[in-house]
Amino acid sequence: MSKTISHMSPEEIAASVSAWEKTEVAAFLARTPERKEQFFTLGDFPVKRTYTAADIADTPAEDIGLPGQYPFTRGPYPTMYRGRNWTMRQIAGFGTGEDTNKRFKYLIAQGQTGISTDFDMPTLMGYDSDHPMSEGEVGREGVAIDTLADMRELLEGIDLEEISVSLTINPTAWILLAMYIALAEERGNDLNRISGTVQADILKEYMAQKEYIYPIAPSVRIVRDMIAYSAKTMKRYNPINISGYHISEAGSSPLHEAAFTLANLIVYVDEVQKTGVDVDDFAPRLAFFFVCQADFFEEIAKFRALRRCYAKIMKDRFGAKKPESMRLRFHCQTAAASLTKPQYMVNVMRTTAQALAAVLGGAQSLHTNGYDEAFAIPTEHAMQLALRTQQVIADETNVTQVVDPLGGSYYVESLTNDYERKIFEILDEVEERGGTIKLIEEGWFQKHIADFAYETALRKQSGEKPVIGVNRYVMENTDAKIEVHPYDQTTADRQIARTRSVRETRDEARVQALLDDLVAAARDDSTNIMPVTIDLVKSGATMGDIVEKLKVIWGVYRETPVF
């Protein structure tokens, strides 16, 4: 009677594999060689021909465990999508608040279950729409928000206690959060019942996306204040979305996306703990944002390893005791960097595969890119099709019936282990070199991202990294006309008119007095900056008023280039 796989020792399995390679595989390769000598994941992990139980023989049983149990490798919740699907959160943002509000309502009517907001460059960088630096950019690549009046228009008719709202913004995130809170209070909402998130992850801006205003120390202090304030006043709200997505989009490897994000996490938790807030009082509302790239199984393993690493960091390093404090929850977006202009409808297939990997990897929230996003802000048709992609996965494929269906896969579990080991190796190196902030200032993270981006570009150029329609299966003369989202030339005029109206009708003396209070709060590191900011936006202060006032005491950040 032959042994079952569970009764074979790792040594017996390894011997069986070795015999198979020397006989059947060798004979087959003599007739039909493999495509290349060595295979790698997108993130440069070597890939074996096949995986067996011997590859995960040393994995502690508790490291895989069960869904909803520490270290949450198999998912943050025990029933996952059997109870409710992930939040389908298509991002939108263009023109004025009214313009984007229409897109929100269109997507909600199509079945979207959460809102995600893109802001224009002036809003991101703290310039009012009538500032000279804003010329030509108002509402072009996101919605323009200068005052609380804009936030009212943006969320008009949307119940903040029923639908979660995500605000994708970083250097000025605390001002947008203040406006969101002010609007909720104005409507009589219970702050402990509103849900959603503000991105607020400023450290990855210095690493990757380069949208920052102030030096690192005061910027991190702002994030600290947002987390501490929300922990006391907004029990269901995520005051930060610690983001690997933009690290990846800047060109990093999937491994560096994962490890650098957790390096940033450690800084934020350290800073909040220094204020005396217990880790279990704020960690349950920490949230994450990751990309889902093209390497299907690697991305699934990355997400599983991230949950395991996070759980161990929160428990072992920070002393978390609540399961909720060790449970990594993440929003995911398919990879914008993978979208192409040539043969742009192929982007539908790319997005579908990436979305499926995100679901199999256990995402709590998902945005699927529109096929036309390589050209401009997506059209309604592109967003509808992207949303339908999620709905087909949720309702037709039955992948939601089983929690972590790839759990136990020899390959996925082995790659999960590889990711965990490498993530902790990088985090140890960051500590040994002086910590995250020091290495940002030295350009260490930036260099790793740039090096991998350069290597990837060379691989695409040589064809080693296939990109359908670009370096493989290229078609000549395929520049078909594509309808793109138009930019409304009246946007700036409409937006500026409302901003100036707010300035003309507000109590100027009160605004100036509150701006002085803001400076006093900023100078006192023990004072939380959120309350005075909320008072400011309620009084009609603009984004630019607040940002410019703090530049006087904090200055602005200038990066030291690294070559």
N, C-alpha and C positions, 0 to 999 in steps of 0.2 A: 504494500500500500504506500503510495507516494505521500510525502509530507505536504501539508498545506503551507502557503507562503508565510503564515504567521508562526509556523514552527521551525522555519529555516533560520539558522544563525546568519548574521551579517557575513561571516567568513564563507559560509556555504553559498550564499547568494553571490558574493564576489567571485568565487571560484566558478560558479555557473556562468556568470557574465563573461569571465575571461575565456572559458572554453567556447562559448558562443562566438566571441570575437575572433578567435583563432581558427574556427571552422567555418560556420555559415557566413559570418560577415566577411571574412577574408576571401572566401570563394565568390561571394556576390560582388565585392569591390573589384575583383580581378576582371569581371565582366562589365560592371557598371560603376565607374568611379563616382564618388560624391562630388558635389559642385565645387567644394574648396576643402583645404586641409583642416581648417579650424573655424568653428562657428562661435559668434559672440552675440550677446544681447545688445540692444541699442546703447546701453550704458556700459558696455565693454566687459561684462561678466562672461567668462568662457562657458560654452554650452556643450555638454556631453551628448553623445549619440542617443543614449537612453538612460533613464534613471530607475532605480529599484529601491526596495526597502533598505538596502545597505547604505544608501546615500543619506538617510535620515535616522539611522540606527542610534546615533548619539543624541538625538533631540529629546530633551526632557518632555515627558507626556504633558506636564502642566504648561509648557510653552505653546502647545497647540490647543489643548483644552477644549472647552465648549463655548458656543456663542454666548455673549453676555457675561462671561466669567473672566477674571484676571488671568492672563494679561491681554485679553480681548483680541487675540490674533484672529479669531474666526468671526469677529463682529462685535460692535459695542452693545448690542441688545440681543436677548435670547431668541426672539422670534423674527427680527428684522422685517423683511418685506411681506411676511405672512400676515402681519398686523396692519401695516400701512406702507405704501410705497414711499420711496424717497421724494423729497420736495422737488418738483419740476420748476426750476427757477431760471427762466430765460432773461438775459440781461437786456436792458433797454435804456436809452438816453440820447436825446438830441433836442436841439432847439430850446424852447422855453419850457417851464413847468407844465403849461397846458398841452404843449405838443407831446411831451413824453407821457403825460397822463392818458392821452388817447391810446398810445401804444400799450400801456399797462392794461387798460380795460379791454383792448382787443385780445391780448394774450390770455387774460383771465377768462374771457368768453370762449377761448379755444381750449380751455382746460388747464392752463397754468395754475400751479398751486402756491407759488411764492413770487415775490417781486425782487428783481435785482437792478440796481441803478448805476449807470455810467454817467460821469460828470465831465464837462468840457475842461480843457486845459487851464483856462483862467481860474475856474473854481478849484481845481486841484492845487494850483499854485498860490491861491489866496489873493488873486486880483479881481477887483470888481469889474463888471462888464464894460464900464466906461473908462477904464484905465487904458492908457496908450499901449501897454503890453498886451492887451486883450484884442486889439484890432485884428479882424479877420478870423478869430478863433471862437467867437461867442456862439455857443450851441453847435459847433461844427462836429466835434467828436464825442459829444456827450451833452447832457442837459446843463444849462447855465443856472446856477443858484447863487444869488448875492445876499438875499435877506429871507427872513421868516415868511414874507409874503410869497416868495417863490416856492418855498416848501409847501405852503398851503395849496398852491395850484398844482404842484407835482402830485400830491396825494389826495386831491379832491375826490370825494365819493368812495374812498377806499378805507375800509374798517381796519384800524390798526390792531384791534384785539382779535381779528379773525384771520388776517393774512400777514405773514412775516415779510418784512422789508429789509433788503440788504443794500447797504450804501458802500459802493466801491470807491473809497477815497482814503488817502493816507496823511499827507502833511497837514491838511486842514480838517482832519476827521473829527476832532473834538468839537469844532464849530458846527458841523453838520449834525452831529449827535445832539448838541445843544438845541438846534432847531427842531429836530425830531421830537425831543422831550417836550420842548415848548409847545409844539403843535398838539401832542398827545394831551398835555395838561389843559390846553385851551379847549379841547374837545370834551374834557371831562373823563378821559380814559384813565383806567387804573394802570399805573406804570408797571406794576408787577404782573400784568396780564398781556402786555404787548411783547411781541417776539420779533426776532430778526437779528441783524448783525451790522456792525460797521467795520470796515476792513482794518484800518488803523495801524497796520504793521509797518512801522517806519524803518526798521532796521534793514529789511530787504530792499527798501528804496536805495539806501546807500550801497548795498551790495550789487543791485541789478537794475532796477527800473529808473533810478536817478530822478525821481520826483521828490524833492525835499526842499525845505526852506531854511530851517534853523540848524545849528550845530547838533551833534548827536545827543549830548547830555540833556539839554532841555527838551528835545524831541521825545526821548525815552521817558522823561518825567511826565510829559503830557499823556503818553500811553498809560503810564502807571496810574495817573489820576483818573483816566477814563475807566480803567478796570476796577479800581477801588470804589469809585462813585457808583458804578453800575451794580457792584456786588451788594451795595446797601439799599439801592432804590429800584432796581429792575431785575427781578429774580429770574425771568425767562429770557433775558436779552444777552446776546453775545457781544461784549464790548470790544472784541478784537477777532480778526480772522487771520491767523498767522499763516503767511502765504508762501508756499513753495512755487505756486503757479508762475509768478513773474521771474523767479530765479531760473526756472526752466525756459521760459520764453526768451530770456536774455541769452540763452545758449548753453546752459549747464547740462551736465549729465543727470539722469534720473537719481543716481546715488547722491550727488551733491544737492539736488533739489531737496531730498529727504533730510540729509544730515544738516545742511545749513539752516533749514527751517527749524529743526529742533535746537540748534545752537541759539537761534533768536528766542525761541521759547524760554530757554534757561535764563536769559537776561531779563525778560519780562517778569517771570515768576520771582526771581531774586529781588527785583526792584519793588514789586508789590509787597512781598514779605517784609522788606525793610520798613514799611510804613506801619507794621504791626497787624496787618490783616492776615488771619489764619488761611493757610493754603486751601483748606476745605470750604472756606467761605467764598472763594472766587474761582478756583480751578474748574468746578463743574460747568462754568459758562465760557471757558476758553474754547475756541473753535478754530478750525484749520481750512485751508484752501489749497488744493493740489491740482496739477494738470493730469490728464490721462493721455499719454503719448502713444506711439504706434506699436510698440513691442507689447503684444497682448498679455502674455504671461508674466513678463517682467513688471508691468504696471500693477497687476493683481498682487504679485509678491511684494512689491514696494508698499502698497497700502496695508497689507497684513503685517509687514515688518514695522511700519510706522506705528501702528497701534500697539504692538508689543513693546517697542522701544519707549514710547511715551508712557505707557503704564509703569514700566520699570523706573524711568526717570522720576516720575511723580511720586512713586512709593519710596524708592530707595534714596533718592537725593533730597526730596523736599518733604518727606514724611507724611504724605497724604494718607488718609485713613478711609475716606469714603470711596466706594467704587466709582461714583460719578466723577470724582477728581482724577481718576486714572483712565477714564474712558474717552479715547480720542474720537471726536466727531468731525467729519469734514465735508465741505462742499467741493465739488469737482467740476472742472470745465474741460471739454475736449480741446485739443491742442491747436491754437490759432496758427502757430508757426508751421504746422504741417499742411495748411491750406495753400492751394496753388491757383494762380490765374489761368495757366494753360489747362484745358480740359477741366474747367472748374466744377462741372457736375460730378466728377470723381470725388470731390470733397464730401459728397453725401455718403459714399461708402466709407471713407476715412472716419467720418464723424460717427457713423453707426458702430463700427468696430471699437472705437475708443469709448463710446458710451456703454457698450456692452461690458467692456473690461472694467469700467468704473462701477457698474452695478455688481458684477461678480466680485469686485474688490471691496464692496460694502459701503459705498458712498451714502451720505444722508441727504444730499442735495446735489442737483446736477444741472448744468447748462450745456446744451449742445449747440455748437457753432452753426451759423448759416452758411450755405454753400457759396454765398457771394461776399463773405467777409474779407476775402483777400483784396477786394476792390473798395469797399466802403462800408458804412453802417448797414446792417442787413435790412432788406426789404421785408414787408409783412409776409410775403409768400415764402421767403427763405426761413423766416422765424416760425411760421406755421409748420413747414416741413420738418424743421429741426425739433419742434415740440412733438410732432407726430412720431418722429423717430423714437423718442423716449416712451411715448404711449404704446407703440407697438412692442417694444421690449417689455414694458410693464404688463400689458394685457394679452399679448398673443404668444409670447415665447415660452411661458411657464418657468422661466429662470427664477422667478420670485417665490416659487413654492418651496424651495429648499434653501436653508441658511448655509452660506459658504459651501456651495456644491463642489468646489475644487479643493476643499480641505481634505488632506490625506493624499493628494496627488504627490507622487514622489518628486516630480520636477518642481512644482509650486512650493512644496514645503522646503525642499533643498535651497531653492532660490530665496525664499523668505529668510532662512537661516543665514545665507550669504549676505543678504542686505542688512540684517540686524548686526552681524559681526562688523561689517564695514562701516555702518553708521556710527557705532560706538568707537571704532578706531579713529574716525575723523573727529568726533566730539572730544576724545582724549587728546588728540593733537591740538585742537583749538585751546583746550585748557592749558596744556604744556607750553603753548606759545604766548600765553598771556590773556586769553579770553577773546570773546567775539568783538567787542568794541575796539580793542587794540588792533585786532587783525583787519577790521574794516578800515581803520585809519591807515594801516600799512598797505592796503590793497590786496591782501592775501586772498580773500574770497573772490574779489573781482578778477584776479589773475586766473584762478581755477575756472571760473565761468568763461572767460575770454578764450582760454586755451582750448577748452572742449568745443566751444563754438567754432573756432578756427579749424579744428580737426574735422568737425562735422561738415563744414563748408568744402574742405578738400575732398572728403569722401563723396559728397554729392557731385562735385565737379568731375571726379574720376569715374563715377558710376558705381563705386563700391557700396554706397548707400543708395538704393534704388528710390526714385521718386517718379511715380507713374505720370507720364505726360511731360515731364521735365528732362529726365535723363534716360528714360526707358519708355518705349512705345510712344515716341514723340510723333506728333502729327503736324505737318506743315500747313500754313495758312488757315489756322483754326481760330483766328481772332474774331469770334462771333460777337455780335452786339449783345450786351447784357444790360438789362434795366437795373440801375443802381438807385439807392435811396438819394433823393435830391436834397440839396441844401437850400433852405428857404432864406432868401436874401433879406427878408424883413425881420429876421430873428434878432439881430443886434439892436435894431431900432426899438422893437417891442420890449426887449429885455431892459435896455438902458432907460427907457421911459418909466418902467415900474420902479427901478432902483432909485432914480432921481425923485420920483414921487414919494417914496418912503423917506428919503432924506429931508425932503421939504416939509413933511407933516409930522415928523417925530419931535420929541422934546430934546432939543440939542444939548441943553445944560445937563440933563440927566444922563445922556449918552456919554458926554465928556467926563462926568463924575465917575461913571462906571468904568470907563477906560482907565482912569487913574487907579481905581480899585483893582482892575486887572493887572496893572503894573505892580502894585503892592503884593498881590497874590503870587505873581510870577517871581518876584524877588525872594519870597519866603518859601523855601522848598517844602516846608511842612504843611502849607496851605494847598488844598485841592482847587485846581483852576476851573473845574466844571461849574460850580454854582454861579460865579460871577459871569461866566460866559453865557449861561442860560439867561440870566438877567439882561445881559447886553442884547442878545438877539430878540428877546421879548420887547425891548425898548426901541428896536429899529436899527441897531448897529448893523453895518454891513460886514461881509466877510473881510473886505479890504481894511476897514477900520480896525478890526481886531488884529489881523496879521501884521499890518504896518506898525501898530503900537508896540507889539512885542519885538519887532526887528530892532527897535531903538535900544532895548536892553540885552537882547540875545544875539543880535547880528544875523548873518546868513552863513550857510555852509559852502565851502569851496573844496571840491575833491582834489586830492593830490593824484595826478595821472600815474598809472602804472603801465610799464611797457614790457 
